[in-house]
Amino acid sequence: MRDAVIVEAVRTPLAKGKPGGAYSEVHPVDLHAHVLTSLVERVDGLDPAEIDDVIGGAVGQVGEQSTNTTRMAVLAAGFPESVPAVTVDRQCGSSQQALSFVAQGVVAGAYDIAIASGVESMSRVPIGSSQAGQDFAGPTVGARYGGLVPQGVSAELIARTWGLTREQLDEFAYDSHRKAAEAWRQGWFDREVAPLKVTHADGTVTALDTDETIRPGTTTEALAGLRTPFAEEHWEERFGPIDWKVTAGSSSPYNDGSAALLVTTSEMARSRGWTPRARIHTATVAADDPLLMLTGIMPATAKVLSRAGLTIDDIDAFEVNEAFSPVVLAWLAETGADPARVNVHGGAISIGHPLGASGARLATTLLGVLERTGGRYGLQTMCEAGGTANATIIERI
């Protein structure tokens, strides 16, 4: 029976996703192409012409990230014109879904060698650009749910539902920065990153050598002083009293970045002399209430564990995307997972959340965590707009 193994994985250091960020002068196609090129360079003897498909994720599929941006990235990477590509949108889980699709294609025999990747340039394609100010849900969905809400409001409702305090949210955010800064100091990210050299208009060249939104010096006191930007009276008129507590500090920032993974079969890897790093054990997707929206990771986790025949205690390392502090804290409360195994190198609140690239970034980081700690099973899960969520289990080999 065919399987799907990860031979190599790479990501860029993540930049601030706003004007002046380290990649704000880089076209998203070139940002994406960089990890594709870096990935192929890391796999001895791989001819890009052998790649059966490249499936990439992107959320803001408009403007510079439109028109099947992954195909443009393949061409920008210098791959042969014969290499196809497609771009998928499962919101924040787009590149995690790309990894699932690639694994499914490899196991089914549709692919022998394929790449899962993702990109987001939030400095050049700001969040919400693809909506263009329009009602993306339509009147029928609006009538069914009384209108959807911004994710920040969903995070506040989650904090209220699970009885989370402002202090818990701030402490979790502080820990994210502390762990990520320590991971960089210890060199734990070194293998997974491929710095991108940026040539500026004046001819100078720079390269980001760490994730730009990590704040090593942050404190819980500083976080406690931040305002609650989602607090608006009309939400309380709809949902009742809300003790507003989510801040920019307990939310993921806007980021630019890209990531990619090479997937093939164990048999193909052996024949080429490649050493697989992990097997894609089980992958699934689930959905939940589109108002709470970010809770889909709970049924997704239960579903992927059930299909894998594993329990939460079998998992040695978790990557749970830190869209907001209350998302991960509520997930911890529901699953009973060991907090010491969750986001041990930090998470999106510090490292960053370049939407379409985040699923591939989490998988790349999860590989590194398992290899450093000697763990066998890793589980990653990603909350997504609309209430969907991906969950994937990989097995280190």
N, C-alpha and C positions, 0 to 999 in steps of 0.2 A: 504493500500500500504506500502511495506517495505521501510525503510530508512536506512541510514548508519550514525552512530554517533561515535565520538571519545570519548572513555572512559578515556584513559590516554595516555600520551606522555612523552618521556624522551630522553635526549641526553647526550653525554659526553661533558665536556669542550673540546674545540678543541685545538690540539697541533700543534706545528710547524711540517710541513711535510718534514723533512729532518733529516739526521743523527744527533743525539744529542737531537732531540725533545722528549718531555715527553713520547710519545708512540712508539718511534722508536725501542724499544726492544720488542714490543708487536706484536704477529702475528695478521694479520687482521681478521682472524677467531675469535680469542679471543676478539679482540676489538669489533667486531660485537656482539658476544655472550653476552658481558657485558650489553648492553642495552636491549637485549631480556630478560635476567634474571631480570634486574632491573624493566622492565615493568611489568612482571608477579608478582613480589613481591609487586608492588604498587596496584594491583587490588585484593581486598579481595575475597577469595573463588575461584579464578580462578585456575583450574587445567590445566596445559599445554596440557594435552591429549585432551582437548576440542577444541584446536585451529585447525581450518580446513585447514589453509595454512599460510605460511609465505612468502611474496613476498618482496624481498630485491633488492636494487639497488647497482650496483658497475660499475665503468667505466673501470678501469684497470683490465680487466678479463684475467689475465695472471699470471703465477707463483703462488705466495701465495694467490692471489685473483681469482684463476681460478676454473674450474670444479664445477660450481654451488656452489660458496662460501657460499651462504645463507644456503644451506642444511648443510654444515659443521658447520656453526654458531649455527644452531638449535641443532645439536648434542653436540657441545661444551657447550651450555647453559644447558645441562642436560635434555632437553625435551625428552619425549618418542620417540622411534624410529618411531612410527606411525605418527608423525607430519611431513607433507611434506613441501617442500620449493622450491622456484625457484628464480633465479637471472635475473634481467632485465637490459637492457642497452639502455637508451635514453640519453646518455651522461650526462651532468650536471643535467638533470631533472630525472635521473633514479629513485630516491626514491620518487619523487613527482608523477611519473608515477606509481610506486608501490602502492602509496596511492590511485590513481585513479582506478587501477585494483582491489584493495581490496574492495573499495567502490562499484564498479560495481558488483563484485561477491556477496557482502552482499545484495545489492538491488535486484539482480536477483534471490536470493535464493540458489546460489551455495555454499555460506558460511553463517554460523551463527556467528562465531567469527574468526577473522583473524588479522594478524599483517602486517603492512607495515613498512619497515625499509630500512636502507642503511648504507654503510660503504665505507671508502676509507682510505688506508694507503699509503700516497704519499711518506713517508719516505722509505718504503720497496718496493713499486711498483711505481716507478717514473712516472710522467705524460708522456704519449706517449709510454709507455712500450709495450702496446698491438699492436702498429703499427710495432714494430720491424724494423723500418727504411724502411718499404715498402710503396709503393703507395697504400694507402687504398681506394682512390677514383676510380682508374682505368682510362684508356685512354679515354673512352667515356665521362665521366664526366669532365675530364681534358680538352677535346676538346670543350665541351659545354661552359665552363666558363673561358677558358684560364688558367686553373689551379686555385685551391683554395689557400687560404692564411692563415697564422697563425692568431689566434684570436686577438693578439695584433695589427696586421695590420688592422683587421676589426674594432677594437676600434678606431684606428686613423682615419679611413675613416668615421666612425660615427661622431667623433668629428668635422671633416671637413664639412660633410654634414649638420650638425645642427649648425655650426658656434660657437662651444663651445671654450672657451679660456682656456689656461693653468691655469689661476687663478681660474676659475670655477671648473675645475677638482680637483685641489689641495684643494680648500675650501670644496668640497664635501667629499674628503677623510678625511680631518681633522675632519669634523663633524661626520663621521662614528666612528672614534676613540673616540671622545668626548662623543658621545651618548652611546657607548658600555661600556666605563669606568664608566660613571654615572650609567648605569643599574646595573653593578656589585656592585658599592658602595651602591646603594639603596636596594640591595637584590632582584632585579626584576628577576634575572635568577635562584634564589635558587631552586624554585620548579621544573624547567625543567631539571636540570643537575643531573647526577649521576657520581660523581668522580670515576675514576678507579685507584685502587691501583696497582702499578707496582713493582714487585720484581726484583731487578737487579742481575747481575751475582755475585756481592760481598755480596749478601744477604740483602742489604738495601732495604727499601720499601719507595716509594714516591707516592703521589697522587696529580695530577694537580687540583687546586681548582679555576682556572679561565681560560678564553680563552687565550692561550699563545701568540697570535700574536697581541693582543691589545696593542697599544702604548699610554698610558695616557699622556705622556709628549710631544707628537709630536706637531709641530707647522706648520703653513702654510709656514713660512720661511724655515724650514728644508725640507719640501716637495718641495719647489721651487728650491732647490739645487740639486735634483736628476736628473740623466741623463735619456734620452729617449732611451730605449734599442731596440726599434723596428725600429729605423731610419736606413734604408738601401737604398742606391741610386737606386738599381734596382726596388724598388717598385714605386719610382717616375717616372722612365722610363715607367712604365706600367700605373699608375693611374694619373700622372701629379703631380704638386707641392703639397707637404704635409707639413704643419707647425707642425712638430712633437711635441707632447705634453703629451702623455701617458707615465707614469713612473711606477716603481715598487710601488710607493706610491699610485698611483691612480688605481692600479690593485689588485685583490685578491691575497693573498699569497697561498703557498702550505700548506696543512694541513692534519692531521690525525684526524679521528673522526667517530662517528656512532650515529644513532638516530633511534627511533622506536615509532610507534603508534598502539594502540589496537582499532580495529573497530568492531562494532556489530550493531544490530538493537535497536531502542528505546524499542521495546517490550522485547527483550532479556535482555537489561539492567535493565528494571523495574523488571523483574522476578528474577534477581539475586541481586537486591538491589544496583546496580551500578548507579552512577549519571553521565550521559553523560556531557561532557564539551562543545561539539559543534557538529553540524550536518554538514556533507559534502553536501553542498547545490548544487553546480554545478562544474563540472570538464571538461576541454576540452584541446585540443592540436591544435596547428596551425603551419604553416611554412612560411618562407620568403626567401629572397635572400641569398643563401649560401655564397656569398662573404662578404656582410655586416654581415651576419651570426647571429649577436646578436640582431637583430631587430625583431625577431619573437615574442617577448613579446608584441609588439604593436598590431598585429592582434589577438594574443591569448587573450589579455585583452578585446578587442572589442567583440570577439566571446563569451567569457565566460559571459560577462555582458549581451549580447543579449539573450543568452540562459537562463540566470537567471531572465530576466525581470527586471534588475536593471540598474542604471546609475552610473557613476563614483562617483557622490556625495552621493550615498547611502552607499558607502564603508567607514567604520570607521577606518580601519587600513590596510596598504599595506605592504607586504614583497616582494620587487623587488630585485632579487639577484644582488649583487654588484660585478659582474665579473670584471667590469671596471667602473670608474666614468662616462664616456660618455654614457654608456648603460642606466643608470638610469636617467641621465639628459635629454637625448633624449626622453626617455619614458615619463618623466614629461612634456616636451614640447608638445608632441603629444597628451597626454591624458587630460591635464589640471588638473590632480590630485593635491590635496593640499599637498605640500611638507612636511608640519608638520605632516601628517599622514603616511609618508613613512619611513620605517625602523627606527621606533622611539627608538628602543633599539640598534641601530647600525646595521651594515650589514657585508657582507662578506669581505670587504676591511679591517675591523678590527677584527671581530669575526673569520673569516676564511671560506674557501671554500673547504671542503673535498668532492670533486666531487660527488661521488655516494651517499653520506649521506646528501648533502645540501638540497634537497627537503624536506626530513623528518625533518631536522633541522629547516628550515623556518616555516614549519607547527607547530612545537613544540613551537617556539618563538612566532608565530602569536597568538596561543592560549593564551599565557601569556599576550601579549599586550592587547588583547580584554578583558581578565578578569581584568586586572589592571585598564583599562580605562573605562570599562563598555560598550564598543562598541558591536554592534550586528553583523555586517558583516565584514569579513576580506578577502582580496584577496591576493594571492601569485602568482608570476609568475617568470619563470626561463628561461633565454636564454640558448641555447644549440648548440653545434657544429653541423654544417651542416645546420643551419638556422631554426631548429624546436624550439618550446617553449611550455611549459605547463602553464596553468592558472587554478587556483582552488579557489573557494569561499567557505568559511566555515561560519556557523552561530552559534554564541554563544547561548547556551540554559541553 
